[in-house]
Amino acid sequence: MNRRVIALFTCVALALGVIFSQASGHTIFKKQMQKKFENLVVKCEACHVKKEPKTVRNAFGELFFQELKDDNLTAQWEQLKGLEKKKFETEVMAPRFDKILEEIKERTNKEGEKYGDILAAGKLENTRIRSDDEDEDEDEDEDDDDDGGDGG
């Protein structure tokens, strides 16, 4: 019986690991959004729900997740170390995110507003327009980490 319990526990742990690792957020996505909208400050909660696991996304984050979920970017990213990881982020993840962002900018929210217009105006929740005296690298996002994820 002990072997069955251990085997069951191992299977559950592995399944949860896959679920949570593929649904978390990547800082590279946040940085790419700030590159596309140079005057925008973006917090992780622009896509994710604060104080919830990264598997919990708002409507905007869900748009990215639906496009990224089959890419297995996190699984690939997690296999890499050091500079290989950063190279993968810049050469694979960032361009993929940029392509999806271009598509999402044309989509509308439930009020009929284009996401591109909402972002440009800093009106998406947990985004804002950068003030003139604010440093571009300044980051007040307490939940800013590369903890893996295909869902931006």
Protein Blocks (a to p, Z undefined) as FASTA:
>chain_A
ZZmmmmmmmmmmmmmmmmmmmmmccfklmmmmmmmmmmbccdfklmmcghiafkbccfkl
mmmmmmmmmnommmmmmmpghjlmmmmmmmmmmmmmmmmmmmmmmpccfkopafklmmmn
opaghiacddfklcfklccbfkbccebpjkZZ
